[in-house]
């Protein structure tokens, strides 16, 4: 089988992390039968200019802008160079915006498996429609592109022999909308040893360190940290600190001296050791929050909005080491209290982290392939 992706795991962020998850589970289930087709890594000098160009080109094409952008990755050239040497019985396509690959390169007899990071057309439409009145001219034209992408995405859902979804909610959406389409939920998974085995409660003296790990080029993450830094942090006691980790966090500047931006951190254990409570204050976005899952896998106490747990099969109710907070007043009240220090000393139960362990997903994935792909 050939796993086709326009970007590698080195892209970072949620897309790269989930791509790594799926590849890891596939290789654990099928070993050396999985070949990866990915173009060489390329740094886009002006990604927003490139995206705007693709939107313009889509006006003269049957392809939506996201598919045109995907083609810019060089995946087609890599396919022409490598495809004859790869396994052609099953083609696994990483994202609906890459479904053009099936039309142009995949063996017509090959089974098609689609990796669904989110229902992109639904998210895309909501994003476009949220723009203000001054941008109405642009919105009207983007809605046409949304409809093109929806046609591509829904065709991919109909034609695929199996769909792998990161979100249980998205899997339910596809099952309801496309009756009979085999769908399997593969949550974010991690194969490295969990930090939970070496976790120790924080000292009662000193600041309470609130950590937020994210990729800061993704606008829902930027919105979340700005909301927390501007609306929540100013109302917290002076001994509460906000520590930002991840690509782009070093560019974040806040007037509050209690905000520390660490940038990209190579070793995740440094993040867990530098944080007493991990935050997932997500209020917008699509798909699932992978860093929420990773924090639980590593036994970290987590404060999150109910949205952060969406699609992961976790009920938004408070348990040891996991606290759900909604409106700003809830966040301020809880994080200002002494209860927050007690919470930081109680890690999540092992059953929460276990569902994100790689080993728990191998047999279910193998069974899904047996039912839908190898039948």
C-alpha positions as CSV (number, residue, x, y, z in Angstrom):
1,X,0.0,0.0,0.0
2,X,1.1,3.6,-0.7
3,X,0.5,6.5,1.6
4,X,0.2,9.6,-0.4
5,X,0.8,13.0,1.3
6,X,1.6,16.5,-0.1
7,X,3.5,17.3,3.2
8,X,5.6,15.4,5.6
9,X,5.5,15.1,9.4
10,X,8.1,17.8,9.6
11,X,5.5,20.3,8.7
12,X,4.6,20.5,12.4
13,X,1.3,21.4,13.8
14,X,-1.8,19.3,14.0
15,X,-1.7,18.1,10.3
16,X,1.9,16.8,10.7
17,X,1.2,15.2,14.0
18,X,-1.9,13.4,12.9
19,X,-0.1,12.3,9.7
20,X,2.6,10.8,11.9
21,X,-0.1,9.0,14.0
22,X,-1.7,7.4,11.0
23,X,1.6,6.3,9.5
24,X,2.7,4.8,12.9
25,X,-0.5,2.8,13.3
26,X,-0.4,1.6,9.6
27,X,3.2,0.4,10.0
28,X,2.4,-1.2,13.3
29,X,-0.5,-3.0,11.7
30,X,1.0,-3.9,8.3
31,X,4.8,-3.6,8.7
32,X,6.9,-3.1,5.6
33,X,3.9,-3.1,3.3
34,X,3.4,0.7,3.8
35,X,5.4,2.9,1.4
36,X,5.3,6.7,1.7
37,X,5.0,9.0,-1.3
38,X,5.8,12.5,-0.2
39,X,7.6,15.4,-2.1
40,X,10.8,16.8,-0.7
41,X,10.2,19.4,2.0
42,X,9.8,22.9,0.5
43,X,9.6,26.2,2.5
44,X,7.1,28.5,1.0
45,X,8.6,32.0,1.2
46,X,5.3,33.8,1.1
47,X,2.6,31.2,1.9
48,X,-0.2,33.7,2.1
49,X,0.7,35.1,-1.3
50,X,0.8,31.6,-2.7
51,X,-2.7,30.8,-1.2
52,X,-4.1,34.0,-2.6
53,X,-2.7,33.1,-6.0
54,X,-4.4,29.7,-5.8
55,X,-7.7,31.3,-5.0
56,X,-7.3,33.5,-8.1
57,X,-6.4,30.5,-10.3
58,X,-9.4,28.5,-9.0
59,X,-11.7,31.1,-10.6
60,X,-10.5,29.7,-14.0
61,X,-10.4,26.1,-13.0
62,X,-12.7,23.3,-12.0
63,X,-10.4,22.6,-9.1
64,X,-10.8,24.4,-5.8
65,X,-8.0,26.6,-4.4
66,X,-6.9,24.1,-1.8
67,X,-6.4,21.3,-4.4
68,X,-4.4,23.7,-6.6
69,X,-2.3,24.6,-3.6
70,X,-1.8,20.9,-2.9
71,X,-0.5,20.3,-6.4
72,X,2.1,23.1,-5.8
73,X,3.8,20.7,-3.3
74,X,5.5,18.8,-6.1
75,X,3.6,15.6,-5.3
76,X,2.8,15.0,-8.9
77,X,6.5,15.2,-10.0
78,X,7.4,12.8,-7.1
79,X,4.7,10.4,-8.2
80,X,6.0,10.3,-11.8
81,X,9.5,9.6,-10.5
82,X,8.7,7.0,-7.8
83,X,5.3,5.5,-8.4
84,X,6.4,2.5,-10.5
85,X,8.5,1.2,-7.6
86,X,5.7,1.6,-5.0
87,X,3.0,-0.8,-3.9
88,X,-0.2,-0.1,-5.9
89,X,-2.8,-2.4,-4.4
90,X,-4.1,0.2,-1.9
91,X,-3.7,4.0,-2.2
92,X,-4.1,5.9,1.1
93,X,-4.7,9.6,0.4
94,X,-3.8,12.1,3.1
95,X,-6.6,14.7,3.0
96,X,-9.5,15.4,0.5
97,X,-7.5,18.3,-1.0
98,X,-5.1,15.6,-2.3
99,X,-7.9,13.5,-3.9
100,X,-6.9,14.7,-7.3
101,X,-4.0,12.2,-7.0
102,X,-6.5,9.3,-7.3
103,X,-7.7,10.7,-10.6
104,X,-4.3,11.3,-12.1
105,X,-2.1,8.6,-10.7
106,X,-3.7,5.8,-8.8
107,X,-4.3,2.4,-10.4
108,X,-7.9,2.2,-11.3
109,X,-8.0,-1.2,-9.6
110,X,-6.4,0.0,-6.4
111,X,-8.5,0.3,-3.3
112,X,-8.7,3.9,-2.1
113,X,-8.5,4.9,1.6
114,X,-9.0,8.5,2.6
115,X,-7.5,10.1,5.7
116,X,-9.9,12.8,7.0
117,X,-8.3,15.4,9.2
118,X,-11.7,17.3,9.4
119,X,-14.8,18.0,7.3
120,X,-12.8,20.7,5.5
121,X,-15.7,22.1,3.4
122,X,-17.9,22.7,6.5
123,X,-15.0,24.4,8.3
124,X,-14.1,26.4,5.2
125,X,-17.6,27.6,4.7
126,X,-18.0,28.7,8.3
127,X,-14.7,30.6,8.1
128,X,-15.6,32.4,4.9
129,X,-19.1,33.3,6.2
130,X,-17.7,34.8,9.4
131,X,-15.9,37.6,7.5
132,X,-17.2,41.1,7.9
133,X,-19.3,43.3,5.6
134,X,-16.3,45.1,4.2
135,X,-15.1,41.8,2.8
136,X,-18.4,40.8,1.2
137,X,-17.0,41.0,-2.3
138,X,-14.2,38.5,-1.4
139,X,-16.7,36.4,0.5
140,X,-19.0,36.0,-2.4
141,X,-16.2,34.7,-4.6
142,X,-14.8,32.4,-1.9
143,X,-18.2,30.8,-1.4
144,X,-17.9,29.6,-5.0
145,X,-14.6,28.0,-4.2
146,X,-16.1,26.5,-1.0
147,X,-18.8,24.8,-3.2
148,X,-16.0,23.4,-5.6
149,X,-14.2,22.0,-2.6
150,X,-17.3,20.5,-1.1
151,X,-18.0,18.7,-4.4
152,X,-14.4,17.3,-4.4
153,X,-14.5,16.4,-0.7
154,X,-17.9,14.7,-0.9
155,X,-16.9,12.8,-4.0
156,X,-13.9,11.5,-2.1
157,X,-16.2,10.4,0.7
158,X,-18.4,8.5,-1.8
159,X,-15.7,6.8,-3.8
160,X,-13.3,5.8,-0.9
161,X,-13.3,2.1,0.2
162,X,-12.5,3.3,3.7
163,X,-12.2,6.6,5.5
164,X,-10.0,7.1,8.5
165,X,-11.2,10.0,10.7
166,X,-9.3,11.8,13.5
167,X,-12.6,12.9,14.9
168,X,-15.4,10.7,16.1
169,X,-17.9,13.5,15.4
170,X,-16.7,13.7,11.8
171,X,-16.9,9.9,11.5
172,X,-20.6,10.1,12.6
173,X,-21.2,13.0,10.1
174,X,-19.9,10.9,7.2
175,X,-21.8,7.8,8.2
176,X,-25.0,9.8,8.4
177,X,-24.5,11.7,5.2
178,X,-23.0,8.9,3.1
179,X,-24.8,5.7,4.2
180,X,-22.8,2.6,3.6
181,X,-19.4,4.3,3.4
182,X,-17.0,2.4,5.8
183,X,-15.6,4.9,8.3
184,X,-13.1,4.1,11.1
185,X,-12.1,6.5,13.9
186,X,-8.3,6.7,14.5
187,X,-7.7,9.3,17.3
188,X,-4.2,10.9,17.7
189,X,-1.9,8.3,19.0
190,X,1.6,8.3,20.5
191,X,4.1,5.5,20.6
192,X,6.8,7.0,22.8
193,X,6.9,6.2,26.5
194,X,4.5,8.4,28.4
195,X,5.9,11.1,30.8
196,X,3.3,10.0,33.3
197,X,5.6,7.3,34.7
198,X,8.1,10.0,35.9
199,X,5.5,12.7,36.7
200,X,5.8,14.4,40.1
201,X,3.4,17.0,41.6
202,X,4.6,20.6,41.6
203,X,6.0,22.3,44.7
204,X,3.4,24.2,46.7
205,X,5.6,27.3,46.9
206,X,6.5,29.4,43.9
207,X,4.4,30.5,40.9
208,X,1.7,28.3,39.3
209,X,2.9,27.7,35.8
210,X,0.2,27.5,33.1
211,X,1.5,26.0,29.9
212,X,0.0,26.3,26.3
213,X,1.6,24.2,23.5
214,X,0.6,25.0,20.0
215,X,1.6,26.0,16.5
216,X,1.1,29.8,16.4
217,X,0.6,30.1,12.6
218,X,-2.8,28.4,13.0
219,X,-5.4,31.1,13.7
220,X,-7.5,29.3,16.2
221,X,-4.4,28.8,18.4
222,X,-3.6,32.5,18.1
223,X,-7.2,33.5,19.0
224,X,-7.1,31.2,22.0
225,X,-3.8,32.5,23.5
226,X,-4.8,36.1,22.9
227,X,-8.1,35.5,24.6
228,X,-6.4,33.9,27.6
229,X,-3.6,36.5,27.8
230,X,-6.0,39.5,27.3
231,X,-9.1,38.4,29.1
232,X,-8.1,35.8,31.7
233,X,-4.6,36.4,32.9
234,X,-5.0,40.1,34.0
235,X,-7.6,38.9,36.6
236,X,-5.4,36.1,38.0
237,X,-3.2,36.4,41.1
238,X,0.4,37.6,40.5
239,X,1.8,34.2,41.1
240,X,0.1,32.7,38.0
241,X,2.4,32.6,34.9
242,X,1.6,31.8,31.3
243,X,4.2,29.8,29.4
244,X,3.9,29.5,25.6
245,X,5.6,26.7,23.7
246,X,5.7,25.8,20.0
247,X,6.6,27.2,16.6
248,X,5.9,30.9,16.4
249,X,5.3,31.4,20.2
250,X,8.7,33.3,20.3
251,X,7.1,36.0,18.2
252,X,4.2,36.6,20.7
253,X,4.6,39.7,22.7
254,X,2.3,40.6,25.7
255,X,2.5,43.6,28.0
256,X,2.1,41.3,31.0
257,X,5.4,40.3,32.5
258,X,4.0,37.0,33.5
259,X,3.9,35.7,29.9
260,X,7.0,33.7,28.9
261,X,7.4,32.7,25.2
262,X,9.8,29.8,24.8
263,X,9.5,29.1,21.1
264,X,10.0,25.6,19.6
265,X,11.1,23.1,22.2
266,X,12.7,19.9,20.9
267,X,12.1,17.7,23.9
268,X,8.5,17.5,25.0
269,X,9.6,16.5,28.5
270,X,11.0,19.9,29.0
271,X,7.5,21.3,28.4
272,X,5.9,19.0,30.9
273,X,8.5,19.8,33.5
274,X,8.1,23.5,33.0
275,X,4.3,23.4,33.3
276,X,2.1,22.7,36.4
277,X,-1.2,22.8,34.4
278,X,-1.6,22.5,30.6
279,X,-4.2,24.8,29.0
280,X,-6.4,24.1,26.0
281,X,-8.6,27.2,25.9
282,X,-9.8,26.6,22.3
283,X,-12.9,28.4,21.2
284,X,-12.8,28.1,17.4
285,X,-11.5,25.7,14.8
286,X,-12.2,22.3,13.2
287,X,-10.9,18.8,13.7
288,X,-9.6,17.8,17.1
289,X,-7.1,19.3,19.5
290,X,-4.1,17.0,19.3
291,X,-2.1,18.7,22.0
292,X,-5.1,18.1,24.4
293,X,-4.8,14.4,23.6
294,X,-1.0,14.4,24.0
295,X,-1.1,16.2,27.4
296,X,-3.5,13.5,28.7
297,X,-1.3,10.7,27.2
298,X,1.6,12.2,29.2
299,X,-0.4,12.4,32.5
300,X,-0.5,16.2,32.6
301,X,-3.3,18.0,34.5
302,X,-5.3,19.9,31.9
303,X,-7.8,22.8,32.0
304,X,-9.7,23.0,28.7
305,X,-12.9,24.3,27.1
306,X,-15.4,21.6,26.1
307,X,-14.5,22.3,22.5
308,X,-10.9,21.1,23.1
309,X,-12.3,17.5,23.7
310,X,-14.6,17.5,20.7
311,X,-14.4,14.4,18.6
312,X,-12.2,12.5,21.0
313,X,-14.8,10.5,22.8
314,X,-14.2,12.2,26.1
315,X,-17.2,13.5,28.0
316,X,-16.8,17.1,29.0
317,X,-17.1,16.4,32.7
318,X,-14.6,17.1,35.5
319,X,-12.4,14.2,36.7
320,X,-9.1,14.0,38.5
321,X,-6.5,16.0,36.5
322,X,-9.0,17.2,33.9
323,X,-11.2,20.3,34.3
324,X,-13.5,21.8,31.8
325,X,-14.1,25.5,31.9
326,X,-16.5,27.5,29.7
327,X,-17.0,31.2,30.0
328,X,-14.2,33.6,31.1
329,X,-15.6,33.9,34.6
330,X,-15.2,30.2,35.2
331,X,-11.6,30.3,34.1
332,X,-10.8,33.3,36.3
333,X,-12.6,31.9,39.3
334,X,-11.0,28.4,39.2
335,X,-7.4,29.5,38.3
336,X,-7.5,32.2,41.0
337,X,-8.5,29.8,43.7
338,X,-6.3,27.6,45.9
339,X,-8.2,24.7,44.3
340,X,-6.0,25.2,41.2
341,X,-2.9,24.3,43.2
342,X,-4.6,21.1,44.4
343,X,-5.7,20.3,40.9
344,X,-2.1,20.7,39.6
345,X,-1.1,17.9,42.0
346,X,-3.7,15.5,40.7
347,X,-2.8,13.9,37.3
348,X,-5.5,12.5,35.0
349,X,-6.5,8.8,35.5
350,X,-4.5,6.4,33.3
351,X,-7.6,5.4,31.4
352,X,-7.8,8.8,29.8
353,X,-4.2,8.6,28.4
354,X,-4.5,5.0,27.5
355,X,-6.9,5.6,24.6
356,X,-4.2,7.6,22.9
357,X,-1.6,4.9,23.1
358,X,-0.5,3.5,19.7
359,X,-0.9,-0.1,20.9
360,X,-4.6,0.3,21.5
361,X,-5.4,1.3,17.9
362,X,-3.4,-1.4,15.9
363,X,-5.9,-4.3,16.0
364,X,-9.0,-2.1,15.4
365,X,-7.3,-0.6,12.3
366,X,-6.3,-4.0,11.0
367,X,-9.9,-5.2,11.5
368,X,-11.3,-2.2,9.6
369,X,-9.0,-2.9,6.7
370,X,-10.0,-6.5,6.6
371,X,-13.7,-5.6,6.5
372,X,-13.6,-2.8,4.0
373,X,-10.3,-3.0,1.9
374,X,-9.1,-6.6,1.8
375,X,-12.5,-8.2,1.4
